[in-house]
Amino acid sequence: MAITFDNIYDSKQHKLTENYIFQKVDHLYKNMWTINISAYEIAKLWDEQKIIYYPATQRGVLPKKQADGTFKYKAVFNKTRVKDIQKKILQEKYFPDQLTINILDEHGKEGNVMYNGDTSQLTIIQGLMCMQDGQHRTKSMHNIYQDASVIGGEEGKKMINILKTLKFPVLITCHDMDTAMEHFWQLNLHESLSKSRIESFNKQDAVNRIMIKLNEKGALKDKIDMVKTSIAKNDMMNIVTLNTLVTAFKNTFSDIEDKTMEDECFKFLKEFFEELVKIYPEMMTYEGRIMSKEISLVCENFMFYAYLGLAHNLYLWRRSNWKKRMQCIKYIDLDKGNPIWSRVMRQTSNGLSIINNTSTRRTLKDIYLEQFAIQQQKQ
């Protein structure tokens, strides 16, 4: 069960499905078809790793540290929800609702499919069957499928019969990764996804595209949490959340008007964060961040509202020697106990705690920029 429970796509493990035929398929719209598939077939396809979890177009993954110090990625899902669905299916009280499977190739492009309207057959000539919507339901079916094989006998047969009798409407799409992400965003408009995860699917806005690219290149590569809205104390990888960066940018920079401005902003921010981590090198190691957060604001996710404020200030001076001006922040006292930060901190039984809301984010940025101006005058 441990091997196939998450079924996270691994190019070394998962091969492209070839010449798989779905019968009695109706064409809906463009690269979209619908079919009724039994819970048994869905569970079997998951067990055979023909249907997979493709993180980029789903809820994402979270790193989990192993005993040997390495990291293993886990799919983002709700265990209780899986168990509840499983229970209702076995009680024959679950009302089947639509699942979505998207066909991709190994490069995130559209898979190769062929639909025959005369025979109502959809053939996956070559592609990955990615569970676009329905992870919890699929895991519930698969749990029953595996339990039935372990239990065996009449009870096992009864469980298999329930799976074969229960049919789900399945939407099959053949979209490239970007289109699939937009579709997932639409499917989950009313779901309780984190703001960071929602933002990661929104590539309509230039600011989102910029921040996602920063997670792919430069000092912040693989250090932006695309799933959560805060950085956990035991998070050994991430420095800041996507939602924080997007919100901070929108609250500071003017609207991006065209592709030229978007590229210029990305290039500048990439260089800005490279300079920032040189000035605050503790950001780049887990141990450094943990030690820093005990007394300093430097490595706090909250602090990026100030850093983006500084970035905007320097962006206006990007034609001059802004990197030299930036060096002044070395002399700003970011000790949490310093009275200058009293308006964004509060005393608790566990020590000083950050007050994080719309008002204090603005206050933090204003204080930081004021201190930046003071230090410039001193130099």
N, C-alpha and C positions, 0 to 999 in steps of 0.2 A: 504493500500500500504506500509506503514511504516514497517509492520510486515514481509511481504514476499519480500520486495524489495532487500535486501541483502542476505537473506536466509543463513546466516552464520551458519555452523554446530554447534548444541548444543545437546549434548548427552541426555539432559533432555527433549528436545523438539522434536527432530527428531528421529523417529523410523525407523528401518530397513525395506526397501521395501521387500515384500514377494510375491513370485509366480507371478511376473509381466512378461508378455509375449510380446516380440517384434516379429512381423511377417515379412516375406520376408527379412531375414537377410543373408548376405553372409559372409563366413569365409575368412579372409584375411591372418592372420599369427599368429601362436601361440594363445595367449589370446586376439585376436583382430578381430573385426567384423565390418561390415559396413551396413548401412540401410538408407533409405530416410524417414524422419519424417517431418510432417507438422509443420509449425510455431505454429499452434493452439495447437497441442499436446504437443509441447515443453513448450509453455506458461502455459498450463493447469497443466503439471507435476510440473513446478516451483511454480505455485499458490497453488498446493496441498502439496508443500514442499516435494515432492518425489525426485525432483532434487534439490541439495543443493550446496552451496559454501563451499568448504573444504579448509580453509586457507593454510594449510601446503603444498598443492600441487597446489596452485594458486598464486595470487599476494600478498597474506597476508592480514593483517588487521591493522588498525591504531586506537589508543585509542582516544576517544572524551569525554571530561569532561562534565558531566551533571550539571544541576542547583543545585542538591542536593550534589554535590561533588564526586559522584561516576563516574566510567568510563564505557562508552559503546563503543564497538568495531564496526568499520565500515569497509566494504570491500574496498580495493584499486581499484578504477576505475575512468574513465573519464566521467563526466556527459554530457559534450558536445558531446562526441562520441556516447553515448546512444541516445541522442536526434536526432543526425544526421541520425543514422541508422533507428530510428523510423519514421522519416520524409520520408526517401526514401522508406521504406516498404509500407507506406500508399500511396505514389505516384506510387507504383508498379514499382519502378526503382531500387530496391535492387537486386543485383546478389547473389544468395545463395552460401555460401561457407561453408566448412566443420567445424562442431562442434565436440568436443570430450567429451565423458562422460566416467568416470572411475568408476568401481564398487569396493568398499572397504567394509570391515566389520568394526565394531565399534572400533576395536583395530588397524586399519591401515594396516591390512593384506588383502590379496585377498578376494573379496566377493565370495559367492557361486553361480555359474551360471552353466547352462547346455545348450549345443547347440545340436540341432537335424538337421543334414545335410539333412535328407530325407524330412523333412517338412519345412526346413529353418526357424526354430523357435529358438530364444534365450530366455531362461527363467532365470530371476533373482530369484533364489530360495530364497536367503536372502542376502541383501546388501544395501549399501548406493549408490545412483546414484549421483556422484560428478561431477559438471560441470568443466571439466579439461581445456577446451579451448572454449570460446564463451560467457563469462559473459556479455559483452556489448550487444551482439546480443540477448541473452536470456532476459535481462532486457528490451530491446526495444520491443520485442514480448509481454512480460508480461504487459508492460505499455499499449499497444494497447488492449490487452485482457481485462484489467481492465477498460479502458476507454470505451470500447464497451458496457460493462455491465452497466455502469453509464449512457451513452448517450441513449442506447436503440433505439427502432424504426428502421426505414430503414437505418439510418446512422450507427447505431450499428451493424445491420445485414451485412452491406457492409464491415465493418471493420473485422468482424468475417470471412466473406467469403474470404477476402484477406489473412488472416492467414491460412485458410484451404487450399487455393490454392497454397500458397508458401511452397515449401518443401526444407528442408536442408539435405545434406548428413551428416550423423552422424557416427563418428568412436566411437565404444564402445569397451573399453578395460577393462581388469580385472587384474590390476597390484597392487602389494603392494605399500605402501606409497613411499618408496625409489625409486622404479622403475618409479612410476608416476611422481615424482619430476624430474627425469632424462628426462622423456618424455616431461614434461612442458618446461624444459630448451631447448630442441631441438626445440619445437614448437615456442619458443619466442627468438630464436637467433637473429632475426632482429627486435624485438620489442624494444620500448623505456623503458625497465625496468631499475630500478636503479641498480648500481653496487652491492650494498648490497643485493638486492633481487636476482640478478643473482648468487652471491656468495653463498647465502643460499641454492640454489638448487644443487650446485656443491659439491658432496660428494666423488668425485673421488680423490681429493687432501686431503692429511692428515691434512694440516693446516686448511682447512675448517671444517673438522670433529672436530678438537680440539676446534676451536672457537665456533662452534655450541654447543659443550658439555659445554663450559664455560658459555653459556647462560642458561644452564639447572642446573648447579651445582656451588656452591661457591659464592663468593662476587659479581660476575657479573651476577648472575642468574636473568633473565628477565630484564636485564639492557643494553643489546646489541640490537640496532635497526637493525632488519633484513630487513627493507624495504628501508629506506632513506640513503643518503650518507652524511648527516650532521644532527646535533642535533639542533632542533628548540628551540628558547628561551622558548616557552610555553610547551616543552616536559617535563612532570612531571615524566616520568618513566626511560628513557634511559640515559646512560652516554656516550656511544661510539657506533659507527656504526660497523657493521660486516666488511664492506669494509675496513675501517681504520685498524682494527686489522689484517685482512688477508694481506693487503699491507705492514703494518709495520713488520709483522712477516717475510714475504718473503724477505724484504729488510735487515733483520738483522740476522735471524737464518740460518743455513745451511740446505740443503735439508734433509727431514726426510727419512731415508733409510728403516725402517721396523716398524712393529707393536710395538716392544719393545721400540724403540725410540719415537714413537708417544705417547705411554702411559706415558713414562717418561716426555715428554714435557708437556703433559696435566696436570699431577700431579704437576709438578713444577709451571706452570703458575697459576694453581688454588691456590696454596699456596702463590705465589708471589702477586696476586691481593688481597688476603685476608690480607696480610701484608700492601699492598699499601693503602687500605682504612682505616686501623688502623692509619697509619701515616697521611693520609689526610681524616679525617672523614667527612669533608664537602661534599665529593662525594656522600654520601649515602642518602642525603635528597635534595629534590627539592629546598627548601629555601636556603640550604647551598650552592648548586651549583650556584644559581642565584646571591647570594651575592658575592661568590668567583669570578665569572666571571667578575664582575665589575672592579676588580683591579688585579686579579691573573690569571695565566695560569693553575693552578692546575686542574680545572674541565673541561677544554676545550677538546673537541674531538681531536683536533690537537695535544695535549700534549701526546697522546698515542703512537705517533711515538717515543717520547723520552722514555716513560715508557717501550716499548718493547725493546728499545736499552739497557736500564738498566737491563731488565729481561735477555737478552742474556748475558750481562756481568756477572751477578750473576749466571746464569745457568752454566757457565764454572767453578764456584766455589761451585757448588751444593753439593759436598761431604764434604765441610767445613761448618762453621757457617755463611752462607750467610745472614741469617736474621739479625744477629748482624751488619754485614757490611752495610746492607740496611738502617739501622737507620740514617746513615749520611745524607740522603736526607732531613731530617727534617730541616737542616741548609742551604739548597739551597734557595736563594731568588728568588721566582717565580713571583714577582711583575712585571706586564707588563711594568711599567715605568722604570725598572732597565736597565741601558745602556747595560748590557750583552746580552739582548734580542733584541737589536736594529736592528739586521740583519733579524729578523723574524717578526718585527712589523713595522707599518707605521702610521703616524699621519693623521687623517682625520678630517672632520668638526664635526664628532660625537665622536671624541676622538681616542684612539689607536685601531688599527685594525690588526688582524693577517694576514700575507701574507702566504697563504697556497698553495704551489706547490712542485714539486719533490725536487727542490734545497733547499727550506727552511725547508722541513721535515728533510732532512739530516743534515742541519745546526743546527736545534733545537736539534737533537739527539746528535750531537757532542758537543755542548755547555753544555748540561745537563750532559753528561758523564765526561766532563772536570771538571765541578763544583763538581760532585760526587767524583772525584779523589782528588780535592783540599780539600774537607771536610774530606775525609778519612785521609789525612796527618795531619790535624789539631787535630784529635781526639786522 
